[in-house]
Amino acid sequence: MTATVSLERASLRYGDILGLSPTTFELPDGGGITGLLGPNGAGKSTLIQLLSGLLPPSGGEVRVFGQVPFRNPAVLSRIGLVPEGDRFPVGLRGHHWLRMMGELSGLSGSHLNAAMASALTAVGMEVNGKKLFSEMSKGMRQRMRLGQALLHDPEFLILDEPFNGMDPESRLQLMELLRQQALAGRRILVSSHILGEVAQLTDRILLLFRGRLLAEGSVAEIRELLDRHPVELRIGAESAQAVARWAVEHDELVALRMEESGAVLAVRNPRSFLPKLQEAVLSGALPLSSLDPIDLNLDAVFQFLTKDHA
Amino acid sequence: MIALPTPARTISALVRGYFPRVLQIRGWVCALLVVLPVLLSFVLASILRMQQLSFGSQEALIVFHKVLAQLALPILVLVAAPAGIREDMEQRTLPLVLSRPAPTWILPFGKGLLWYGWGALWIVIAVGGMAGLGTEMASLPFMAAALLAAFWAELSFMTFLSLVFKRGTLWGALYLLIWDPLVRIMPGNLQRLTFIHYIESIAGSRGSSVGTSQLLAQEQITTPWYLAILVLFLFGVLCWAASGWKLQQTPIGLAGAEAEG
């Protein structure tokens, strides 16, 4: 099997700071979406900059379409990059800038006009694309960045946190657009720090944390991995003892802490534990007055996984 | 299959793509910097002539050397150069351009050429206006050539400095506004390390402007005007090439040199 992307112990240092530890993985040829998941500072943007040819690796090897991507026009002509952040050229109009980006990709004449019309339509900016960037909303500018990445019909599309700052409707539209692009045969890499976002798009995830590739697998496999992280739930009840009595009967319980107005339970596999909790409340077996998940955020999960993989 | 953009097409795309930028505030400041001194001198000359006072070719020469060449041109360069490739670095939009298959080494020149063309247009207009100040018509082509060649060399020099140093504009300002005017007291061949030497070699001698009060003034050396133009042109080409080489070699990420997750 050939690979669109292959990393062989590729690493990147920013001076003394390690941006990405030696990392090895492959993305196969052909259409499909891969999620790059990790909390802020995990090394997602670093990895994306290596793949999109902006930065060369400090060690190891990065190959995209079998070639080194750094300053390599043959590779760059096949990549579309949507970088993170609301950066845009001041004083230019969207469609004017898009035309220049098309020309810098080698498009010209009727091909360029057709590509611009197609890209603007794909991102829903046929009308608003004529505005100055400074007059556009953040969401519109994000669409323009996506439009420039689609302009030259790249085989490999890289998006860094594309859903940041988007309203729910725009998110759904973008997800649908990415699915269509994947079905059309494009390999797509989408980074996010929110598992739910990535899970809606793809069944293949790369899990990054503190510059290390922690895991690689399907959404189900990653979810299973995440389920091993004990989640803390604060259960409010008139009788903390009653909560404790009920909780100790379940295998998922890892730790129990009594409080004045209830108890804090640390449980593994919350996806099997929570239905049991719901059933107990509905049947009146558990006199619950409130339920408060304490550390369901991704950072806490990643902290746990790092220890687990040490 | 899309053909990869050639250097010429890249330059064309950059010049046309960024053209609206020269029609904004920075572009008009550049235009005013060279045109306004001539306009004000014209007003002053008119007032003096109405009062039967003289404003002739000698005064026009002072306007050219003291105001246009030594003050307006360096400031024009300091205003225009940061609008080149440095602007994309500061706005963090350069990675969007660098992720395109266009040749990287031509980007500094492509962006700089737009501003060179814009500045050159107003330099020609300003020098044309010098005719109204009493400058001899035969001198105008040399004045224009001197400023155009110096603008070419200084703009490329500033672009190179801005790619090599984080505070490239500051170093450039020190060179153009402190070092260059010291040409008056520089001995012999050291004068050749200033832009003013070449401007004066092309547009006319400063000899008559050295007074007895200038105790440290050194004897002026000269370079034939055609050699002076060639030196400035080649220096500019060298700086553009060095800027392209520097950009080609320098990894520029989404956040500059900062680490970013």
Boltz contact constraints between the chains, C-beta under 6 A:
constraints:
  - contact:
      token1: [A, 14]
      token2: [B, 259]
      max_distance: 6.0
  - contact:
      token1: [A, 17]
      token2: [B, 259]
      max_distance: 6.0
  - contact:
      token1: [A, 19]
      token2: [B, 259]
      max_distance: 6.0
  - contact:
      token1: [A, 40]
      token2: [B, 261]
      max_distance: 6.0
  - contact:
      token1: [A, 41]
      token2: [B, 261]
      max_distance: 6.0
  - contact:
      token1: [A, 42]
      token2: [B, 261]
      max_distance: 6.0
  - contact:
      token1: [A, 43]
      token2: [B, 261]
      max_distance: 6.0
  - contact:
      token1: [A, 45]
      token2: [B, 254]
      max_distance: 6.0
  - contact:
      token1: [A, 45]
      token2: [B, 260]
      max_distance: 6.0
  - contact:
      token1: [A, 45]
      token2: [B, 261]
      max_distance: 6.0
  - contact:
      token1: [A, 49]
      token2: [B, 253]
      max_distance: 6.0
  - contact:
      token1: [A, 52]
      token2: [B, 99]
      max_distance: 6.0
  - contact:
      token1: [A, 54]
      token2: [B, 95]
      max_distance: 6.0
  - contact:
      token1: [A, 54]
      token2: [B, 253]
      max_distance: 6.0
  - contact:
      token1: [A, 55]
      token2: [B, 251]
      max_distance: 6.0
  - contact:
      token1: [A, 55]
      token2: [B, 253]
      max_distance: 6.0
  - contact:
      token1: [A, 56]
      token2: [B, 251]
      max_distance: 6.0
  - contact:
      token1: [A, 71]
      token2: [B, 104]
      max_distance: 6.0
  - contact:
      token1: [A, 73]
      token2: [B, 4]
      max_distance: 6.0
  - contact:
      token1: [A, 73]
      token2: [B, 101]
      max_distance: 6.0
  - contact:
      token1: [A, 76]
      token2: [B, 101]
      max_distance: 6.0
  - contact:
      token1: [A, 77]
      token2: [B, 101]
      max_distance: 6.0
  - contact:
      token1: [A, 81]
      token2: [B, 99]
      max_distance: 6.0
  - contact:
      token1: [A, 83]
      token2: [B, 95]
      max_distance: 6.0
  - contact:
      token1: [A, 83]
      token2: [B, 254]
      max_distance: 6.0
  - contact:
      token1: [A, 87]
      token2: [B, 92]
      max_distance: 6.0
  - contact:
      token1: [A, 87]
      token2: [B, 93]
      max_distance: 6.0
  - contact:
      token1: [A, 89]
      token2: [B, 93]
      max_distance: 6.0
  - contact:
      token1: [A, 91]
      token2: [B, 21]
      max_distance: 6.0
  - contact:
      token1: [A, 91]
      token2: [B, 24]
      max_distance: 6.0
  - contact:
      token1: [A, 92]
      token2: [B, 20]
      max_distance: 6.0
  - contact:
      token1: [A, 100]
      token2: [B, 13]
      max_distance: 6.0
  - contact:
      token1: [A, 100]
      token2: [B, 17]
      max_distance: 6.0
  - contact:
      token1: [A, 103]
      token2: [B, 13]
      max_distance: 6.0
  - contact:
      token1: [A, 104]
      token2: [B, 5]
      max_distance: 6.0
  - contact:
      token1: [A, 104]
      token2: [B, 13]
      max_distance: 6.0
  - contact:
      token1: [A, 104]
      token2: [B, 100]
      max_distance: 6.0
  - contact:
      token1: [A, 104]
      token2: [B, 102]
      max_distance: 6.0
  - contact:
      token1: [A, 105]
      token2: [B, 100]
      max_distance: 6.0
  - contact:
      token1: [A, 106]
      token2: [B, 2]
      max_distance: 6.0
  - contact:
      token1: [A, 106]
      token2: [B, 3]
      max_distance: 6.0
  - contact:
      token1: [A, 106]
      token2: [B, 4]
      max_distance: 6.0
  - contact:
      token1: [A, 106]
      token2: [B, 5]
      max_distance: 6.0
